[in-house]
Amino acid sequence: MGLPGSGKTYLAERLQPLINAAWYNADKVREMANDWDFSPDGRIRQSMRMKNLADFEKENNRIVICDFVCPTKETRDNFDPDVVVWMDTIKEGRYEDTNKMFEEPDNVNFHITEMNDENHKNISTELSKDV
């Protein structure tokens, strides 16, 4: 999770092959659903859509990465992730409405504060310790 432009997709793209995970990108999922509503209700709907996709993968014994903004406590509670990676690499994204509604998470497993070419390797190593 993180603001638009924080590096969520960059990280997910590099982490996915290391952990052999299914990967759902929020923009691709919105495109498939033809749902570009970024109102609070639209964001709740998107969090439930992402949860349904993640749950399907988990039910089929797959690890799954979902990269999306997930800007509020409510959307995070709806999604209910097993592991949270917060891409806290920027203080403002390119969309003012998202900046205004974004709530910093209380509980994360990985708090990324800078983009680099090691984050995905470090996360992969830590996750493999839990398997």
Secondary structure in CASP SS format (residue, H / E / C, confidence):
PFRMAT SS
TARGET T0000
AUTHOR 0000-0000-0000
METHOD secondary structure of the structure
MODEL  1
M C 1.00
G E 1.00
L C 1.00
P C 1.00
G C 1.00
S C 1.00
G C 1.00
K H 1.00
T H 1.00
Y H 1.00
L H 1.00
A H 1.00
E H 1.00
R H 1.00
L H 1.00
Q H 1.00
P H 1.00
L H 1.00
I H 1.00
N C 1.00
A C 1.00
A E 1.00
W E 1.00
Y E 1.00
N E 1.00
A H 1.00
D H 1.00
K H 1.00
V H 1.00
R H 1.00
E H 1.00
M H 1.00
A H 1.00
N C 1.00
D C 1.00
W C 1.00
D C 1.00
F C 1.00
S C 1.00
P H 1.00
D H 1.00
G H 1.00
R H 1.00
I H 1.00
R H 1.00
Q H 1.00
S H 1.00
M H 1.00
R H 1.00
M H 1.00
K H 1.00
N H 1.00
L H 1.00
A H 1.00
D H 1.00
F H 1.00
E H 1.00
K H 1.00
E H 1.00
N C 1.00
N C 1.00
R C 1.00
I C 1.00
V E 1.00
I E 1.00
C E 1.00
D E 1.00
F C 1.00
V C 1.00
C C 1.00
P C 1.00
T C 1.00
K H 1.00
E H 1.00
T H 1.00
R H 1.00
D H 1.00
N H 1.00
F H 1.00
D C 1.00
P C 1.00
D C 1.00
V C 1.00
V C 1.00
V E 1.00
W E 1.00
M E 1.00
D C 1.00
T C 1.00
I C 1.00
K C 1.00
E C 1.00
G C 1.00
R C 1.00
Y C 1.00
E H 1.00
D H 1.00
T H 1.00
N H 1.00
K H 1.00
M H 1.00
F C 1.00
E C 1.00
E C 1.00
P C 1.00
D C 1.00
N C 1.00
V C 1.00
N C 1.00
F E 1.00
H E 1.00
I E 1.00
T C 1.00
E C 1.00
M C 1.00
N C 1.00
D C 1.00
E C 1.00
N H 1.00
H H 1.00
K H 1.00
N H 1.00
I H 1.00
S H 1.00
T H 1.00
E H 1.00
L H 1.00
S H 1.00
K H 1.00
D C 1.00
V C 1.00
END
